Amino acid sequence: MPIIVTPYVPTYITVHLGTPDSDAENVTVSFLDYIKNVASSEVYPTWHVSALRANILAQVSFALNRVYTEFYPSQGYDFNITASTAYDQKFIKGRNIFESVSTLVDALFTSYLRRPGFAEPLAASFCNGTTSTCDGLSQWGSEHLAQEGYNSVEILQHYYGENLEIVNNAPIQNIQYSYPGVPLRLGDVSPYVRIAQIMANQIAAAYPAIPKIWDVNGVFDAATEDAVREIQHIFNLTVDGIIGKSTWYMMVHLYTGILRLSELVSQGQTYFQLGFTYEEAIYYGQQGEAVSLLQYLLSILSEFYLTIPFLTIDGIFGDETLAAVKALQQDAGLEQTGVVNEETWNVIVDRFLGIDQTVLSNPDFFPYQSPSGETVEPETLQEYLATTPGQFPGFPLVLGSTDSDQERSNP
């Protein structure tokens, strides 16, 4: 009987009190206290208990997804999550905790959401539902549903779909490392090599120049070395064919991006219905469907053009969207106005359609459902981990190092 490798609740989590690149303080708190702080900062204690439970489960799941995928450590940061609502969820150092919220969190902080067949906690996005909207839970909407008689599960299914599972009683343990501790190189044989091979193949789905590893067997052979060298070449790492810490975390970062890309692609059905014909300029401060479509297209591009920053799809043309538009304009040699005129729009759409035609819609490259509707069932890293004996404690993709010597691996 194989041992199922599952996510865990970290005893402590390190929070960056600002946006990722800001010069802000890091604070390390217990995960329990972190969720109590977030819940007290994000929702009202007077809300119906069903709404509170639904919101807390979404908050736990979102945070654990950041932990599980090593979202920030894989980019070289020395923290696990930020306190910026533009990127993560609100955390206020030293704030008071509501008693009703505290009691609920005590009962729920080891429970999280996931999709059937996947190990990773759901990246359960949410927004307040009034000043911002998103493809996730509406906080005020959850309260309205609770007042209508919905229970917490029904609220969650309303926003995240019925294909949703709640995992209870996740184990609590100290931070572990996904990096095997020693570099992997030609001739090595280990479960870590097989994990690296699976990650490399997923990365190759989005970057076809990277050669596929056809024998995913845990043996670091010449094909594996060739794939590693190409990854290192593309992302400006030392090209030596050895998976050291920087290369490992770059691969984790890229693999996590592919998972995020799969979520974006699954949203494509909605945005494709809006059409790509240029209507009028889109500019800072604007809100609505046109902005959401723009953000969707730029989010896809950000996974292929490293100069374009990741942004949240919330239908509001704010600072994040402005930065992404200017980055796209700079990359395309256009005037960096931040206004999406017809010329800028055409560049965005042309680049997106090129990616969709060559990657997202090609089952040989992209193992997820594309906006054009095709589905391919891949052997994902999670599927492997869920059916393989637990030979490597410290994996799956879990909370990474916060030690000072971790190299920043993004180019």
GUMINU-451987 format. One record per residue: x, y, z of N, C-alpha, C in turn. Coordinates in steps of 0.05 Angstrom, whole numbers, plus 5000, padded with zeros to 4 digits. Example, Ala and Ser with C-alpha at 12.3 -4.5 7.8 and 13.67 -1.06 7.14 Angstrom:
! GUMINU-451987
526448865156524649105156526449345156/525749555142527349795143525850015157/
***
This chain:
! GUMINU-451987
501749765000500050005000501850255000/501750414979503450644978502750854999/504750995008504251215026503551465010/501351585016500451825002501852065014/503352204997504752445006502852685004/502252805026500253025027501453285037/500253505031501153755042500853755073/502253925086502053945115501654235122/500854275147500654545158503254615172/504654825163507154895176506655005204/508454935221508255035249508455345248/510255445232510555745230510555825200/509856075195509956175168511156455170/512856525150514156785149512656965130/511857195140510157385125511857635119/511857725093513157965085511058195086/511558395101509558605106509558815085/509358725060509258915037509058755012/509358884989509458744963512158594962/512258394944514658214944517358354943/517658564926520258694923520658934940/518758984958518959224976520959164998/522059375009523859355031522259365057/520759145061518959125085519958915104/518958925128519758735149518558455143/520058255151519057975152518357905181/516057785185515357695212514657395210/515557245229514956955230512956905253/510756795247508656745267507656455263/506356345283505156085280502956095258/502655875244500655875223497855925234/497355815258494755855271494256155275/496256295286495956585291495756735265/497256645245497056775219494256775208/492956545208490256525197488256685214/488656685241486856845258487157145250/489657235245490157505237488857575210/489257395191488157435164485057445165/483957255179480957245181479857485194/481257585215480357825229480658075212/482558065193483158295175481458295150/480558055142479158025116476058035118/474957935141472057905143471058035169/468458045172467258165195466357945215/466957975240466157765260463157725264/461657925255458757915258457357765235/458957675215457757535193456657265202/454957155186453856885191456056685192/455756485210457856295215458556135189/456556085172457155945147458956105129/458556365128460256545111463056545123/463256575150465856575163467356315158/466056095160467355835155468355815127/466755895108467555885079469956055074/469956305085472156485081474756375094/474556275118476856165132478055935117/476355755107477455525091478855625066/477755825053479055935029481756065037/481856205059484356325068486456125075/485655915089487555695096488655565070/486755505052487555365028489455535011/488855795009490655974993493455985005/493556015032496256025045497755765042/496355535045497655275042498555235013/497155334994498055314966500655464962/500855694974503455844973505655684986/505055555008507055385022507755145005/505755004995506054754981507654784955/507155004941508555044915511155194918/511855264943514355424947514255674930/511955804929511556024910513656244912/514256334936516156544939519056444942/519556244959522256134960523356054933/521655944916522555854889523456094872/522656334880523556574866525956704880/526956584901529256684915528556864939/526056894946525257064968525556904994/525957055016526356915042523856935059/521556915047519056905061517156725046/514856665058512956475047510456595035/509856845044507356975035507657275041/506157445027506257725033503657815047/503758055058501358175070499958355051/500758355025499558525005497158394993/494858524994492458404982492658404951/494458554940494858544911496058274902/497458144921498757884915497557654931/496957704956496257484974493757564990/493957565017491657645033492657815057/490757965068491458175087492358055114/494658165123495758095149496658355162/495758415186496458665200497958595225/500558655226502158595249500958725275/500658565295499758665321496858725324/495158655304492358715306490958545327/488658635336487058475355485558265339/485058045352483657815340480857795351/478857765334476157735343475657455355/474257455377473857205392472356995375/470257085361468756895345470356775322/472056945311473856855289475956665300/477056725323479056555336478056275341/475556255351474355995357474055825331/473155955310472755815285475455725273/477455895274480055825263481355595278/480955585305481955365320480955095309/478455095299477254845289477954795260/478755005245478954975216481755005204/483755075220486355145208487854905197/487054665203488254425191486554305168/484654465158482954375136483454555112/483354435088483754595064482254475041/482054635019480554554995482554444974/481554264958483154164935481254054914/482354014890480853894868481153584871/479053434864479353144865481553054846/483252874856485452774840488052924843/487953154857490353314860491053334890/493653344895494553364923494653654933/495353834915495854114924493354254934/493654404955491354574964490554764941/487954814939486954994919487955284924/488855404903489655694905487055854904/485655854927482955944929482856254930/482856374906482756664904480056774915/480157014925477757144935478057444934/475857584935475857874935473357974950/473158224955470958314972468258314958/468358314931465858294916464458564912/465558774923464359044920466259224904/468459304916470359474902472059314883/472259044886473758874868472258614864/472458504840471258244834473458064822/472957804823474957614814473557344808/475057164796474056894790474556724815/473356804837473656654862471456734881/471956694906469856754926469457054930/466957134930466257414937465757414967/467157574982466857575011464057675019/463257895007460557995014458457815001/459057694978457257504966456757264983/458957174997458656935014456856995038/456957245048455157315069452257325060/451757425036449057435025447957145021/449656965011448856695008448256555034/449856615054449356505081446656595092/446056855087443556955097441156825082/441656725058439656585043439356295051/441156205069440855925078443055735068/444955835052447155665043448955585066/449855335067451855265087454655315075/456755275091459455355082460255195057/459654935056460354775033458954875008/456454935010454855034987455955304978/456855464996457955724989460555684973/462255504983464755454969464355324942/462455144940461855024914460655224894/459155414905457955624888460155784874/462455834888464556004876466755834863/467355604873469655454863468755204847/466155154845465154924830464654684848/463154494838462454264854464654064856/466554074837468853884839470853984859/470053974884471554084906471553884929/473853854941474153684965475153844988/474353775012475353895037477053685051/479553735055481353555069481453645098/481053465116481053535145483453415159/484153535181486253425199488953385184/489853585168492453575156494553575178/496753425175498753425196500153695199/501053745224502553985230505453905234/507254045221510053975225511754215218/514354195224516154415219516754435189/517854665182518554715154520554505144/519954405119521754215106522654335080/524654215069525854315044525154125021/524554234998524254064974526954004961/528754194963531454154951532753914965/533753724949534853474961537253514979/538453744980540653794998543453774985/543553624963546053604948545353634918/547253734902546653754873546153484860/544453494840543953254824545453284798/546753054790548453074766548452804751/549752814727549852574710550652334726/549052114723549751864736548251814762/547052024773545551994798542951834793/542151684813539651534812538251574838/535851704837534351754862531551844855/529651834874526951944870527052244863/529052384874529252674868529852724838/531352544826531952574798529352534782/527652344790525152304775523352554778/523352664802521752914806522853134788/525453164786526653364769525953314740/525853054732525152984704522253064698/520453014717517653084713517353384711/518753534729518553824727519653924701/521953814692523153894667521253854643/519853624643517953574621515553764622/514653834646512454024647513354294638/515854374645516854624636517154624606/518054404595518354374566515754414551/513454354565510854394552510454684545/511454864561511155154555513555264540/515855124541518255214527519254994510/518254964485518754734468521754704461/523354904464526254874458527554684477/526354634500527454454520526854164511/528853994508528253724498526753564519/524953394510523453214527525252994538/524652904562525952674574524052444572/524552254554522652054548522651824569/524851774581524951574602525051714629/522751754641522551874667522851654688/525251594695525851354711527551404736/528251654741529851714764532851674759/533651634734536451604727537351864713/539251994723540252244712542052174688/540752144664542152064640542852304623/543852244599544652464581542252634573/539952514569537552664561536752854583/536952764608536352944630538253174632/540853114628542853324628542353524606/541653434582541053614560538753804567/536653694579534353854586535054064607/536653984627537554164648539254384636/541054314618542754514605541054724590/539054634576537354824561535755004579/534754894601533355064621535355274632/537755194638539755384649540355594628/540555504603541255694581539055904578/536555814577534255994573533956194595/534556104620533956274643536556384656/538656404640541156544648542356444674/542356174677543756044699546355934688/548155854706550655734697549955474683/550855444658550155214641552254994647/551654824667553454604673551954334674/549354334670547854084669547453964697/548154114718547854014745545554164759/543954024773541654144787542554214815/543654454818544254554845541854704855/542254854877539954984890538655184872/540255354858539055554841537455434818/538555224806537155094784534654954794/534854814817532554674828530254874833/530855094846528755284853527755434828/529355474808528355584783526355384771/527055124771525154924761522554914776/522754934803520354944819518655184812/520055414809518655664802517255644775/518655524756517455494729515155294730/515555074745513454874747510954984760/511355144781509155274794507655464775/509255594757508055764737506355614718/507255364711505655204693502955134706/503055064732500555014746498755254746/499955494751498355734751497255784723/498955724703498055754675495655574670/495655334681493455154676490855274688/491055404710488655534722487755764703/489655914693488956134674487656024649/488755804639487655694614484855604619/484355484643481655394648479655614650/480555864655478856094655478356204627/479856104608479756214581477156204567/475555994574472855974561471256234565/471356334590469956584596470956814579/473556854578474757084565474657064535/474756814524474556784496471856884485/469756874502467156954494466957254490/468857404501468757694499469857784472/471457624459472557694433474957864435/476657864414479258004415479358244397/477058334386477058564369477458814385/479258994375479759244389477259424387/476359524410474059694411474859984417/476260014439477160284447479460264466/480760484471483060484489482260394517/484160254530483760164558485960304574/485260424596487060594610486860574640/488760694654488860694683486260794696/485260654716482860734730480360604718/480460494694478160374682477460114695/474860034694473959784706472059644686/471859374689469859234673471059004658/469358884640470158644626472558684608/472758914595475058964578477658954593/477659054618480059044635480658764643/478558614650478958334658480158174635/479258214611480358074587483258154583/483858414585486658514583488358374604/487458364629488958244650489457944645/487357814635487657524628489857484607/489757634586491757614565494657664575/494857884591497457954602498457744622/496657614637497357404656498557164641/497357094618498456884602501256964591/501457204581504057294570506157294592/505357354617507357384638508757114644/507456894636508756634640510756564619/510856724597512656674575514656894571/513957134580515657364578516357454606/518757394615519557444643519657744650/519657914630519658204635516858304643/514858144638512058234645511358124672/510758284691510158184719507458054720/507257864738504657734744502657934755/500157904748498058084758495557934764/493858064781491357944789489158024770/487357834764485057894746482757974764/482358234766480258344783478458544769/479058594743477358784728477859074734/480059134749480659404756483459474745/483659684729486159764717487659934738/489159794755490659934776493659924770/495259954792498159974789499359714777/498359484785499359224775499059214745/496659274736496059254707497659464692/497959704703499559914690502459824686/503559694707506359604705506659384684/504659204682504758994662504459104634/502759304630502359424603504959564595/506159724613508659864606510859664600/510959444615513059244610512659124582/510159074575509658964548510359164527/509759414531510359624511513359654508/514859644530517759664529518959424514/517959184520518958944507518358954477/516159074469515359084441516459334426/517959494441519059734428517059954423/514859954439512860164437513260384458/512060604454512160824474510760724499/512160764522511160654548509160854560/506760864548504661044558502960924580/502860654581501060514599498160504589/497660634567494960634555494960414533/492860244534492660034514491160144490/492660264471491360354446491260124427/490560174402490159954383492759814377/494959964375497559834369498359654392/498159744416498859574439497059334441/494459374437492559154438493258944417/493859024393494558834372497058664379/498958794391501358644400500658434421/499058514440498158334462496658094450/494758154433493157934421494857754403/496557874387498257714369500057524385/501257624406502957454422501357234436/499057314446497357114460496556894440/495556964416494656774397496956584388/499356704386501656534380502156324401/501956404427502256214449500056014449/497556104444495255914444495555704422/496355794398496455614376498855414378/501055504389503455334390503755184416/502555284437502955154464500355074476/498555264482496255204498494355014485/494155024458492254854444493554594434/496154564439497554334429497854124452/496453894450496653694471499453574474/501053594454503853494457505553674475/504753934476506254124492504954184519/502354234518501054334542498954134553/499454014576497853794585495453884602/493954074592491654164607489454234586/487154304596485054394578485654674568/485754694541486354954530483755114526/483955374521481555534516479855424493/481155284474479655174452478354904458/478754814483476954604493478154324495/480654284486481754014486482953944513/482553704522483553614548485453384545/487753394559489653174559490253104588/490252854594490852774622493752714625/495352874639498152834641498852664666/501352574667502352474692503552714706/502152824725503053064739504852984762/506353184772507953134795506353044819/503953164822502253084844501352794842/500652714817499752434814501952244821/504452304813506652134820507052124850/506952354863507452354892505252214907/502852214896500552094910500551784907/502251674890502251384885504951264889/506751414901509451314904510151294934/511451074942512251044970513851284979/513451355005514651605016517651565021/519151554999522051515002523551765007/522151995005523652245007522152445024/522252415050520952615068522152895062/520453085062521253355054520053435028/518953235014517553294989514653214994/512653314981512653454955513453744957/512753904937513554184936512454324960/514054354980513154475005514854715012/514354815035515655065044518655045041/519755245028522655245022524255385043/526855405037528755515056528255805061/528655895085528756175091531556255101/533456075095536156135104537356345087/539256495098540356725084542056655060/542956405058544756335036543356235011/540656225012539156134988539556334966/540456244943540956414921538356504908/538256744899535856844884536156724857/534056564849534456404825533056524800/531456744804530256854780532257034765/532157024739534157174723533657474725/
***
